[in-house]
């Protein structure tokens, strides 16, 4: 499975509902991890933050609201979009969900088609390349739909790994990515790759970006990793 597929953590205690949602998310091309309660959800996030969380409000023991509150107070998970599912349709509940940090709030019963549209809308904001958006940074343009990269109007030839690396950097210019974070995002969490492999592919990416001239836009941050700009 391609590691540039966004990962969605689905937290729902009702098995039938969980499977219907998982099936539809996978059909949309997302990787899905499942949790049936709040503790399991927090444990899975600890192992590696997903790109988005679909979170049921009513969960046994630790409620969805509490899971949301905990994740939104942590710097490493604050930016992960959370879509809250709830049978509570009262405005006061919707406001409470959003005030706790939920990025969107969907009332049950809901249309699966609408929920998928909301998932894509959140990912368009946080991981635009995975939903076919065009990314631009200075004179570099990456079109994730056609898998084409140009710099100063000239086509660049990039391998699939270099393409995923560049899209990761271009989604968050200036952010410093550690080698481990790049391995998770570009190669996938379930694949073992030596961290030195990252350096090899960064070298290839640098070479490709400078093929037609222009400075090296990638920055090496000693002891921390790499950044674009």
N, C-alpha and C positions, 0 to 999 in steps of 0.2 A: 504493500500500500504506500502510495506516494506521501512523503512526509510533509509536503507543502499543503496537504489537506488540513483544514482547521479542525481542531479537536473540541468537541462539545461534551461537557460533563452534564449528564441528565440525572437529576435527583428527584425521584418520584417513588413513593412507597407502594403504590397500587400496581401490581405486576402487569396486568393487561394494558393499562394506560402507558406504563413504561415501555413495553414492547412495541406498541403502536407508534409512539413517538420516536423510539430508537430506529425502527424500520424506516420511517419517513425521513429522519435526519440522515441515515446512511444512504438512502435513495437520492438525497440532495448532494451526496459526495462528501459528507462530513465523517470524521472518525468519532465514534461515540464511546464514552466510558460511562458506566451506570453505577448509581448509588441508590440504596433504598432507604437510607436514613441520614440524618445530619452528621453523625459521627463519621460514617463511612465517607461522606462527601468531603469533610475536612481532611480526612486521612489521604484521600486521593489527590486533593489539591496540594497537600504537603509533598507528595511524591513528584509533582510537576504540575504547574498551573496550566489549566486548559485555555483555549482561546475564547470560550464563552461558556456560561453556565445557565441551564434551564432548571429552575429551582421551584419545587412545590412549597407552598407556605405551610401546609399542614403535614408535618412529619412527626413520627414518634420520637420521644425524648428531646432532642435538640431541634427546635422548629426552624423552618426555612428563614424566617425573619432573623433568628439568632445567627444562623450560618452566614447570611448576608452581612449582618452587622460586623461579625468577626473578620470576614474577608475584606470588607471595605475599610477597616481600620488598620490593615497591614499594608505597608508600602509595597511589598512584592506582589500582592494580589489586588490592590485597589483599582488597577486599571482593567481588570477582567470584567467584561460586561455580564450583568446578571439579568435574566428575564424571569420575573416572578410569576408563577402560576397560582391562582387562588379561586376558590368558590365564593370568596367574600367580594361582593360587588359594591358594597357601600363606599361612598367617596372617602369617608374617614379611614377605611382600611387601605384603599388605593394610595392615599396621601401618606399613610404610615409606611407602606411598603417602599414608596419612592424616597421618603425621608431617611429610611434606613440605608439607602444607597442603591436600591434596585434601579437598573437603567431603563427597564420597561416592566409593565404590569399587565398580565393577560388574565381575564376573568373566565372561569369555567362555566358552562361548556363553551369551548372555543373552536374555531375552524382551524384544522391542521394547516391548511394552505396559508391562512393569515399568520399563524405562528411561524411557519417557515420563512415568510416574507420579513417578519420582524427579526428573525435570527440573521438573515442576510443583511438587513439594514444595520444591525449592530456591528457585524463583521466588516461591513463596508467602511465603517468609521475607524475600527481598530486594526483590521488586517485587509486593507483594500485589494492587495494583489490576489488574494484567494477567491475573490468574487468577481474577477475579470476587470478590475479597475486599472486605469493607466496611471503610472507613477512618474513624477518628474523631479529631478534634482539638478539644479544648474543646467548644464548642457546635455545631461543624460536623461533619456526617455525609455521607460520600460513598459511595454504593453503585455500584460499577463495573459490576455486572450489569444493574441497571435504569437506569443513567446518571442517577440522581437525586441531587441535593444539597440538604440542608436545613441551616438555621442556626437554632438555638433552636426547632426544630420547624417552621419555615416553609420552604416550597419556594423554591429559588432557580433562576432561569433562567440557564443558562450555555451559551455557544456551545461547539462541540466543542474548539476550541483552548483556551479558558479551562478547560474540564473537564480536559483533559490536563495543563495547567499546575498546576491545583489538586491533581490526584492525584499529580503529581511532588513537590510541596511536602509533601503529607500523608504520603507514604511515608517521608520523612526530615525531620520537624519540626526546626527549628533549623539544619539544614544550609544553608550559603550556596551558591547556584547562580549561576555566572557566566552572562552572556547567551549565550555560545557553548555552554555545557553545556545550557542550556535549549533552544537551537536544535536541538542534536543529539537530545535526548530527546523533545521535543514535535513538532518539524517533521520531523525525520529528517536523517540525515547526507548524503543524496544530494540534498537540496533546498537551493537557494541562497535565503536570506532575509536581508534587512538586519537587523543586530542591533537597530536602532531599532524594528523590528516587535515585538520582545519587550516593549519599554516600553509600546507601544500596548495590547497584550493584557493586560499586568499592570494597566494603568489600568482596562481593562474588567472584569477580575476583581475589583479592589478595589471598583469601583462596585457590582457584583453582590453581593459579600459584605456590603456595608454597606446594602443596599437597605431592610432592615427594622430598621435601627439596629444598634448594636453597634460596637465599635472596629475599626479596620483591623488585621487579624492579620498582614499582610505587612510585612516590614521591608526597607527599602532600605539596603544596605551600600555606602557610598561607595567607588567604585573596584573593588568586588568583585562586586556583583550583588544578588540578592534571597534572602530566607529567610522561612519561615513561623515566626513566634514568635521 
